[in-house]
Amino acid sequence: MRPDLAPWRSSRDFRLLWSAGLVTTFGSFLTYVAVPLQIKELTGSSLAVGLIGAVELVPMIVCGLWGGALADAVDRRKLVLASEAGLGLLSVLLLVNALLPQPLLWPMYVFVGLLSALDGLQRPSLDALTPQIVAHDQLTAAAALNALRWQVGAIAGPSLAGLIAATAGVRVAYALDAVTFAVSLLLLLRMRAVPPALGAEKPSLGAIAEGLRYAWSRKELLGTYAVDIVAMLFAFPNAIFPFLADRLDASWALGLMYAASSVGGLAVSATSGWASRVHRHGRMVMAAAALWGAAITGAGLVGNIWLVLFFLALAGGADMVSGLGRSTLWNQSIPDGLRGRMAGVELLSYSVGPQLGQVRAGGMAAAVGVRASVWSGGLMCVVGVVGLVAALPRLLAYDARTDPHVAAVRAEREARAARRSEPEAVSEPVSGPVSEAASEPVSGPASA
């Protein structure tokens, strides 16, 4: 049940990337809570808060796909550094707007859209870095450690943000976020370069199309994307948490509501040793997505704040199980030459759903009420996942022990490791996974 620490022990770059992600995730969750709270204070409209998702959607789609093509063609570390600096600058601009005597609403939507664009450019490189700096048999352990890091930031960030908003205001949250980006940049600068493979295709529409064709040919991959989109589209009520807290007469618990799902996720991550012995990751993803929807349904039906927090924590645990299954399936079976572009497609699957989910939650809250928006979305999620179970036989049948794609990727990595161990290859730059002997000590979203 204990988490597997092998990636942390064996890879220095993994340790640096993991630590940078911890710092910046904590700060970004401050902004993640502060932005909808500030818009609520400026407008009093649940629809205006839900529009955050609409503003983020197009930049995320366009830049996520382009960022995936860039990740296969340039030094992924440099791309991560440049986008991290841009994200830090946007946190400063949010702070400047909040310091105005009368903060403006429209710049907040502009900044949120730009944050989404930079996040889309960065995340494919972050996700594609992990298979290059972690041994193949440690990928599930790396996914669990990344999730553990993310959950720690997701608990501490929202909880502190709720406290800060009640005492010092959103300005302090934006300022702390900017500081965390500066610390993250210092850590990322210490990582070694991760140049693209020899003969890597330059970023282009053709390269993006090749990645999309590959995704279409892998029905089990498409299945993981479809399950995640359905779960997030119907059962992601975070945008209306400020209004739900008001309905429950528990405004003091807003930060806890944002953090509760991460508590459940942390419990799963901290006891994730079992995940390395799971081989049928498709079934793992589907069962966990159905449980997520059922837990969100419970959160909308109960009227006690502590029961709401319990169901949100249960949902977070289910989502973490689903995330471990998806991440392992992706990292073990996608060749490195396509990893960046596929990370861009993955970004769409786990980002488009939440963005549209915020719009759905805000719109339904305005039409039928806040609590009805929550429980009905959870119920639709369960129904949607049950339908996908019948429609996706390839995902149900997936088994990492017999899948030919997994075997091909393992062979590719072993061949590259063998080439690097040859004397004439010692001076070559690292372009593939770092072996344990050559490395010392990830990834996941650097911002919320």
Long-range contacts (C-beta under 8 A, 24 or more apart in sequence): 1-271, 1-272, 1-273, 1-274, 2-271, 2-273, 3-141, 3-144, 3-145, 3-148, 3-269, 3-270, 3-271, 3-272, 3-273, 4-138, 4-140, 4-141, 4-144, 4-145, 4-272, 4-273, 4-276, 5-141, 5-145, 6-135, 6-138, 6-141, 7-134, 7-135, 7-138, 7-141, 7-142, 7-145, 7-441, 7-442, 8-145, 8-441, 9-441, 10-134, 10-135, 10-138, 10-436, 10-439, 10-440, 10-441, 11-133, 11-134, 11-135, 11-434, 11-436, 11-439, 11-440, 11-441, 12-439, 12-440, 12-441, 13-129, 13-133, 13-191, 13-192, 13-434, 13-439, 13-441, 14-130, 14-133, 14-134, 14-142, 14-439, 14-441, 14-442, 15-440, 15-441, 16-187, 16-188, 16-190, 16-191, 16-441, 17-126, 17-129, 17-130, 17-133, 17-187, 17-188, 17-191, 17-442, 17-443, 18-145, 18-146, 18-149, 18-441, 18-442, 19-187, 20-183, 20-184, 20-185, 20-187, 20-188, 20-446, 21-126, 21-146, 21-149, 21-150, 21-153, 21-184, 21-442, 21-443, 21-444, 21-445, 21-446, 22-149, 22-152, 22-153, 23-180, 23-183, 23-184, 23-187, 24-84, 24-87, 24-180, 24-181, 24-183, 24-184, 24-446, 24-447, 25-149, 25-150, 25-152, 25-153, 25-154, 25-157, 25-444, 25-445, 25-446, 25-447, 25-448, 26-152, 26-153, 26-156, 26-157, 26-180, 27-91, 27-157, 27-176, 27-177, 27-178, 27-179, 27-180, 27-181, 28-87, 28-153, 28-157, 28-177, 28-180, 28-445, 28-446, 28-447, 28-448, 29-153, 29-154, 29-156, 29-157, 29-158, 29-161, 29-258, 29-448, 30-157, 30-158, 30-160, 30-161, 30-164, 30-173, 30-174, 30-176, 30-177, 31-91, 31-94, 31-173, 31-174, 31-177, 31-448, 32-157, 32-158, 32-161, 32-258, 32-448, 33-157, 33-158, 33-161, 33-162, 33-165, 33-173, 33-254, 33-255, 33-258, 34-94, 34-161, 34-164, 34-165, 34-170, 34-173, 34-174, 35-94, 35-108, 35-112, 35-170, 36-239, 36-241, 36-242, 37-161, 37-165, 37-170, 37-242, 37-254, 38-98, 38-103, 38-108, 38-170, 39-105, 39-108, 40-242, 40-243, 42-103, 42-105, 43-105, 45-366, 46-239, 46-240, 46-243, 46-362, 46-365, 46-366, 46-370, 47-362, 47-363, 47-366, 48-105, 48-362, 49-239, 49-240, 49-242, 49-243, 49-358, 49-362, 50-239, 50-240, 50-358, 50-359, 50-360, 50-361, 50-362, 50-363, 50-365, 51-109, 51-359, 51-362, 52-109, 52-112, 52-239, 52-358, 53-239, 53-354, 53-355, 53-356, 53-357, 53-358, 53-359, 53-362, 54-355, 54-358, 54-359, 55-109, 55-112, 55-113, 55-116, 56-112, 56-113, 56-115, 56-116, 56-351, 56-355, 57-116, 57-352, 57-355, 57-356, 58-113, 59-113, 59-114, 59-116, 59-117, 59-120, 60-116, 60-117, 60-119, 60-120, 60-347, 60-348, 60-351, 60-352, 60-355, 61-120, 61-348, 61-352, 62-117, 62-120, 63-116, 63-117, 63-118, 63-119, 63-120, 63-121, 64-120, 64-121, 64-123, 64-124, 64-344, 64-345, 64-347, 64-348, 64-351, 65-208, 65-211, 65-341, 65-344, 65-345, 65-348, 66-120, 66-121, 66-203, 66-208, 66-344, 67-120, 67-121, 67-122, 67-123, 67-124, 67-125, 67-340, 67-344, 67-347, 68-124, 68-208, 68-211, 68-340, 68-341, 68-342, 68-343, 68-344, 68-345, 68-347, 69-203, 69-204, 69-207, 69-208, 69-211, 69-340, 69-341, 69-344, 70-121, 70-124, 70-125, 70-203, 70-340, 71-124, 71-125, 71-128, 71-339, 71-340, 71-341, 71-343, 71-344, 72-128, 72-196, 72-200, 72-201, 72-203, 72-207, 72-337, 72-338, 72-339, 72-340, 72-341, 73-196, 73-200, 73-201, 73-202, 73-203, 73-207, 73-340, 74-196, 74-203, 75-193, 75-194, 75-195, 75-196, 76-125, 76-126, 76-128, 76-129, 76-132, 76-194, 76-196, 76-340, 77-125, 77-129, 77-188, 77-191, 77-192, 77-193, 77-194, 78-193, 79-121, 79-122, 79-125, 80-122, 80-125, 80-126, 80-129, 80-188, 80-446, 81-185, 81-188, 81-189, 83-118, 83-119, 83-121, 83-122, 83-125, 83-446, 84-122, 84-181, 84-184, 84-185, 84-188, 84-446, 85-181, 85-185, 86-114, 86-118, 87-115, 87-118, 87-119, 87-122, 87-181, 87-446, 87-447, 88-178, 88-181, 88-182, 88-185, 90-114, 90-115, 90-118, 91-174, 91-177, 91-178, 91-181, 92-174, 92-178, 94-174, 94-177, 95-171, 95-174, 95-175, 95-178, 98-169, 98-170, 98-171, 98-174, 99-171, 115-447, 116-355, 119-351, 119-445, 119-446, 119-447, 120-344, 120-347, 120-351, 122-446, 122-447, 123-343, 123-347, 123-445, 123-446, 124-340, 124-341, 124-343, 124-344, 124-346, 124-347, 125-340, 125-343, 126-343, 126-442, 126-443, 126-444, 126-445, 126-446, 127-339, 127-343, 127-346, 127-347, 127-443, 127-444, 128-336, 128-339, 128-340, 128-343, 129-194, 129-442, 129-443, 130-331, 130-442, 130-443, 131-331, 131-336, 131-339, 131-413, 131-433, 132-194, 132-336, 132-430, 132-431, 132-432, 132-433, 132-434, 133-194, 133-433, 133-434, 133-439, 133-442, 134-433, 134-434, 134-442, 135-433, 135-435, 135-436, 136-332, 136-409, 136-410, 136-413, 136-414, 136-433, 139-327, 139-328, 139-331, 139-332, 140-275, 140-276, 140-324, 140-327, 140-328, 141-276, 142-331, 142-442, 143-275, 143-323, 143-324, 143-327, 143-328, 143-331, 144-269, 144-272, 144-275, 144-324, 145-269, 145-442, 146-327, 146-442, 146-443, 146-444, 147-265, 147-268, 147-269, 147-272, 147-320, 147-323, 147-324, 147-444, 148-266, 148-269, 148-270, 148-272, 149-442, 149-444, 150-262, 150-265, 150-444, 150-445, 151-262, 151-263, 151-265, 151-266, 151-269, 151-316, 151-320, 152-266, 154-258, 154-259, 154-261, 154-262, 154-265, 154-448, 155-259, 155-262, 155-263, 155-266, 156-259, 157-259, 157-448, 158-255, 158-256, 158-257, 158-258, 158-259, 158-262, 159-255, 159-256, 159-258, 159-259, 160-255, 161-255, 161-258, 162-252, 162-253, 162-254, 162-255, 162-256, 162-258, 163-255, 165-254, 165-255, 166-252, 184-446, 192-430, 193-429, 193-430, 194-430, 194-431, 195-429, 195-430, 195-431, 196-431, 197-336, 197-337, 197-431, 197-432, 198-431, 200-337, 201-337, 207-341, 208-341, 208-344, 210-338, 210-341, 211-338, 211-341, 211-342, 211-344, 211-345, 212-345, 214-338, 214-341, 214-342, 215-342, 215-345, 218-333, 218-405, 219-392, 219-394, 219-395, 220-282, 220-329, 220-392, 220-394, 220-395, 220-397, 220-398, 221-329, 221-330, 221-333, 221-334, 221-342, 222-392, 223-282, 223-285, 223-388, 223-392, 223-394, 223-395, 224-282, 224-285, 224-325, 224-326, 224-329, 224-330, 224-349, 224-395, 225-345, 225-346, 225-348, 225-349, 226-349, 226-388, 226-392, 227-285, 227-286, 227-289, 227-322, 227-385, 227-388, 227-392, 227-395, 228-285, 228-289, 228-322, 228-326, 228-349, 228-350, 228-353, 229-349, 229-352, 229-353, 230-289, 230-353, 230-381, 230-384, 230-385, 230-388, 231-289, 231-292, 231-293, 231-319, 231-322, 231-353, 231-381, 231-384, 231-385, 232-350, 232-353, 232-354, 232-356, 232-357, 233-353, 233-356, 233-357, 233-360, 233-381, 234-293, 234-357, 234-360, 234-377, 234-378, 234-380, 234-381, 234-384, 235-292, 235-293, 235-296, 235-297, 235-315, 235-357, 235-377, 235-378, 235-380, 235-381, 236-353, 236-354, 236-357, 236-358, 236-361, 236-377, 237-296, 237-299, 237-300, 237-357, 237-361, 237-373, 237-374, 237-377, 238-354, 238-358, 238-361, 239-357, 239-358, 239-361, 239-362, 240-361, 240-362, 240-365, 240-370, 240-373, 240-374, 243-365, 243-370, 244-308, 244-370, 244-371, 244-374, 247-370, 247-371, 248-303, 248-304, 248-305, 248-308, 250-305, 253-305, 253-309, 256-309, 257-308, 257-309, 257-312, 260-308, 260-309, 260-310, 260-312, 260-313, 260-316, 261-312, 261-313, 261-315, 261-316, 261-319, 262-316, 263-313, 263-316, 264-312, 264-313, 264-314, 264-315, 264-316, 264-317, 264-318, 264-319, 264-320, 265-316, 265-317, 265-319, 265-320, 265-323, 267-313, 267-317, 268-317, 268-320, 268-321, 268-324, 269-320, 272-324, 275-321, 275-324, 275-328, 278-325, 278-328, 279-399, 279-400, 279-401, 280-398, 280-399, 280-400, 281-325, 281-326, 281-328, 281-329, 281-398, 281-400, 282-325, 282-329, 282-392, 282-394, 282-395, 282-396, 282-397, 282-398, 283-396, 284-321, 284-322, 284-324, 284-325, 285-322, 285-325, 285-326, 285-329, 285-395, 286-385, 286-388, 286-389, 286-392, 286-395, 286-396, 287-321, 288-318, 288-319, 288-320, 288-321, 288-322, 288-325, 289-318, 289-322, 289-381, 289-385, 290-381, 290-382, 290-385, 290-386, 291-315, 291-318, 291-321, 292-318, 292-319, 292-322, 292-381, 293-378, 293-379, 293-380, 293-381, 293-382, 293-384, 293-385, 294-378, 294-382, 295-378, 296-374, 296-375, 296-377, 296-378, 296-381, 297-375, 297-378, 297-379, 297-381, 297-382, 298-375, 298-378, 299-374, 299-375, 299-378, 300-371, 300-372, 300-373, 300-374, 300-375, 300-376, 300-377, 300-378, 301-371, 301-375, 303-371, 326-350, 328-400, 329-398, 329-400, 332-400, 332-406, 332-409, 332-410, 333-400, 333-403, 333-405, 333-406, 333-409, 334-405, 334-409, 335-408, 335-409, 335-412, 336-409, 336-412, 336-413, 336-432, 336-433
